[in-house]
């Protein structure tokens, strides 16, 4: 069978592991070519460990360079050998949370011209020729400007890469997915997290975890539980941004979340997938009997 090729477009180092790490590890272990494109180096990330607080700087050796090293170690843990930085290291800067002054930095990804950034991504798509592209939904999952911009750029690149009016060979990626967080799964996770005390602050409502995707919009469930340990190890690699204790993790807000190796997606472009008995397809490529 022809090598399957998967490309994921993420905004900052650590995003790839939190929401798609198990999926990446599963397909890499199966022999698929997994390409990760990261759009910024996360210069505006909040540093959790006090002993690393000195990294909060744009100077050489600061947070951006450190997080690039964290990302390399996470990719190693996940078995991902092909990692790209959109435009090159530091070309686009982390925009910070919506409404922050950093949104207006001239190099912020939020201010980038969508067609320019999409053209850069389309070049990678034409080179790698992925069968499947994955990125965020139109709200960027939780409204972060760089996540929203990654959605816009990936959607445009999906179109540009297939355009025969542009120089270079065209490539039509078969499917484009967005990352999903089913409402029912978040509700179940909330119940588990509040049932017993743990090392982090328990969430009080589903929104403390992440905005939910209506169940009926979710098309694909990737069960990568054999790769849970790889995802947990990759999370530990992102030590400036993620605290890990046992089967739980927390971001800078200190709110407990489960490390899950079952990840969900919504098909946005491409031929319909084949749902199983639970209503979900079980393969992003959906090209083999399950």
C-alpha positions in Angstrom: 0.0 0.0 0.0 1.2 3.5 -0.8 2.6 5.3 2.3 0.0 7.3 4.0 0.8 10.9 4.7 -0.7 13.1 7.5 0.0 16.8 8.1 -1.1 18.7 11.1 -1.0 22.5 11.4 -0.7 23.9 15.0 -0.2 27.4 16.4 2.4 26.9 19.1 4.7 24.3 20.6 2.6 22.1 23.0 -0.7 22.4 21.0 0.3 19.4 18.9 0.7 17.2 22.0 -2.3 18.3 24.0 -5.0 17.7 21.4 -3.4 15.4 18.7 -0.4 13.8 20.4 -1.8 10.3 20.6 -3.1 10.4 17.0 0.3 11.5 15.8 2.1 8.7 17.7 -0.4 6.1 16.5 0.0 6.9 12.8 3.8 7.4 13.1 4.0 3.9 14.7 2.0 2.5 11.9 4.5 3.8 9.4 2.6 6.8 8.1 4.6 9.9 7.2 3.5 12.4 9.8 4.4 16.1 9.2 3.9 18.8 11.9 3.8 22.4 10.9 4.0 24.9 13.8 3.1 28.5 13.1 4.9 30.3 16.0 7.4 29.6 18.7 5.0 30.5 21.5 6.9 33.6 22.7 3.8 34.8 24.8 3.3 31.5 26.7 2.9 31.8 30.4 5.8 30.0 32.2 4.7 27.6 34.9 7.9 26.5 36.8 9.4 29.4 38.8 12.9 28.1 38.0 12.3 28.8 34.3 10.8 32.3 34.8 14.1 33.8 33.5 13.2 32.6 30.0 10.4 35.2 29.6 12.3 37.2 27.1 12.6 37.6 23.3 16.4 37.7 23.6 18.5 34.8 22.2 18.2 32.0 24.7 14.8 33.1 25.8 11.4 31.4 25.8 11.1 31.0 22.0 14.4 29.1 21.7 13.6 27.1 24.8 10.2 26.1 23.5 11.7 25.1 20.2 13.8 22.6 22.1 10.8 21.4 24.0 9.0 20.8 20.7 11.9 18.8 19.3 11.8 16.6 22.4 8.0 16.2 22.2 8.3 15.2 18.5 10.9 12.6 19.4 8.6 11.1 22.1 5.7 10.9 19.5 7.9 9.4 16.8 7.4 12.4 14.5 10.5 13.0 12.3 9.2 15.7 10.0 8.6 19.0 11.7 8.5 22.4 10.0 8.2 26.0 11.3 5.9 28.1 9.0 8.1 30.6 7.2 11.1 29.4 9.3 12.0 29.8 13.0 10.7 33.1 14.3 9.1 34.3 11.1 5.7 34.6 12.8 5.4 35.6 16.4 3.0 34.3 19.0 0.1 36.8 19.2 -0.9 36.2 22.8 -4.5 35.9 24.0 -7.3 37.7 22.2 -7.2 41.4 23.1 -3.7 41.5 24.4 -1.3 44.2 23.3 0.9 41.5 21.7 -1.9 41.0 19.0 -0.6 44.3 17.5 3.1 43.3 17.3 4.0 43.7 13.6 5.3 40.1 13.4 2.4 38.5 15.2 0.7 35.6 13.3 -2.7 37.3 13.9 -1.6 40.2 11.8 -0.1 38.0 9.0 -1.6 38.2 5.5 -3.6 35.0 5.1 -2.7 34.5 1.5 1.0 35.0 2.2 1.0 32.5 5.0 -1.2 30.1 3.1 1.2 30.3 0.2 4.0 29.2 2.5 2.0 26.4 3.8 0.8 25.4 0.3 4.4 25.0 -0.7 4.9 22.5 2.1 1.7 20.7 1.1 2.9 20.4 -2.5 6.2 19.0 -1.3 4.9 16.5 1.3 1.6 15.7 -0.6 -0.4 14.7 2.5 -3.5 12.7 2.1 -5.0 14.3 5.2 -4.7 17.8 6.8 -5.6 18.5 10.4 -6.0 21.9 12.1 -8.4 23.8 14.4 -12.0 24.8 13.8 -13.0 28.3 12.9 -13.0 29.4 16.5 -9.5 28.0 17.0 -10.8 25.6 19.6 -11.0 28.2 22.3 -10.7 31.6 20.6 -7.0 32.1 20.6 -6.1 34.4 17.7 -3.2 32.2 16.5 -5.5 29.2 16.4 -8.1 31.0 14.5 -5.5 32.2 12.0 -4.1 28.7 11.7 -7.6 27.6 10.7 -7.9 30.3 8.1 -4.4 29.7 6.7 -4.8 25.9 6.5 -8.2 26.2 4.8 -6.7 28.6 2.2 -3.6 26.5 1.7 -5.9 23.4 1.1 -7.3 25.4 -1.8 -4.1 26.9 -3.1 -2.2 23.6 -3.1 -4.7 22.1 -5.5 -4.8 25.1 -7.8 -3.5 24.4 -11.3 -3.3 28.2 -12.0 -0.3 28.5 -9.7 3.3 27.5 -10.5 4.5 24.1 -9.5 2.8 20.8 -9.4 -0.7 20.8 -7.8 -1.8 18.4 -5.1 -5.3 17.7 -3.9 -5.3 16.6 -0.3 -8.1 14.1 0.1 -9.5 15.2 3.5 -9.3 18.2 5.8 -10.3 17.7 9.5 -10.7 20.1 12.4 -9.9 19.1 16.0 -13.0 18.4 18.1 -14.0 18.0 21.8 -17.3 16.3 22.0 -19.7 17.7 24.5 -20.6 14.3 25.9 -16.9 13.4 26.4 -16.2 16.6 28.2 -19.2 16.1 30.5 -18.0 12.6 31.4 -14.5 13.9 32.0 -15.8 16.7 34.3 -17.6 14.1 36.4 -14.5 12.0 36.8 -12.3 15.0 37.7 -14.7 16.3 40.3 -15.4 12.8 41.9 -12.0 12.6 43.6 -9.4 15.2 44.8 -6.2 15.4 42.8 -3.0 17.4 42.5 -4.6 20.2 40.6 -7.7 22.5 41.0 -10.8 20.5 39.9 -12.8 22.1 37.1 -16.3 23.5 38.0 -17.9 23.4 34.6 -17.2 22.0 31.1 -16.0 25.4 29.9 -13.1 25.2 32.4 -11.7 22.4 30.2 -12.3 23.6 26.7 -15.3 24.8 24.6 -17.3 21.8 23.5 -18.1 20.6 20.0 -21.7 19.4 19.6 -21.6 15.6 19.4 -23.5 15.6 16.1 -20.7 17.5 14.4 -17.9 15.1 15.4 -17.2 12.5 12.6 -14.0 10.7 13.7 -12.7 9.0 16.9 -9.1 8.0 17.0 -8.5 5.4 19.7 -4.7 5.6 20.4 -4.7 4.3 23.9 -1.6 2.0 23.3 0.2 5.3 22.7 -0.9 7.1 25.9 2.6 6.9 27.4 4.1 8.5 24.4 1.7 11.4 24.7 2.3 11.8 28.4 6.1 11.8 27.8 5.6 14.5 25.1 3.6 16.6 27.5 6.4 16.4 30.1 8.7 17.7 27.4 6.7 20.9 27.3 7.7 21.7 30.9 7.3 25.5 30.6 3.6 25.2 29.6 2.3 21.9 31.1 2.4 20.3 34.6 1.9 16.6 34.6 1.0 14.4 37.6 0.0 10.8 37.0 -2.8 10.7 34.5 -3.6 14.4 34.8 -2.2 17.6 33.5 -2.7 21.3 34.0 -1.9 24.4 32.1 -1.0 27.8 33.7 -4.5 28.1 35.2 -3.8 25.1 37.3 -7.1 23.4 36.4 -7.0 19.6 36.2 -7.5 17.9 32.9 -7.2 14.2 31.9 -4.5 13.0 29.6 -6.6 11.3 27.0 -5.3 9.1 24.2 -8.7 9.0 22.5 -8.9 12.1 20.2 -11.7 13.4 18.1 -12.1 15.2 14.8 -14.6 16.7 12.4 -14.4 16.2 8.7 -14.5 19.7 7.0 -13.5 18.9 3.4 -13.3 15.7 1.4 -15.4 12.6 0.8 -17.6 11.3 3.6 -16.1 8.8 6.0 -17.6 5.5 7.0 -19.1 5.6 10.5 -19.0 2.6 12.8 -21.7 1.4 15.2 -21.1 4.3 17.5 -21.5 6.8 14.7 -17.7 7.6 14.4 -15.3 6.6 11.7 -12.1 5.3 13.2 -9.4 6.3 10.7 -8.5 9.8 9.4 -7.6 8.2 6.0 -10.7 6.0 6.1 -9.2 3.9 3.3 -9.1 0.4 4.9 -11.6 -1.8 6.5 -11.6 -1.4 10.3 
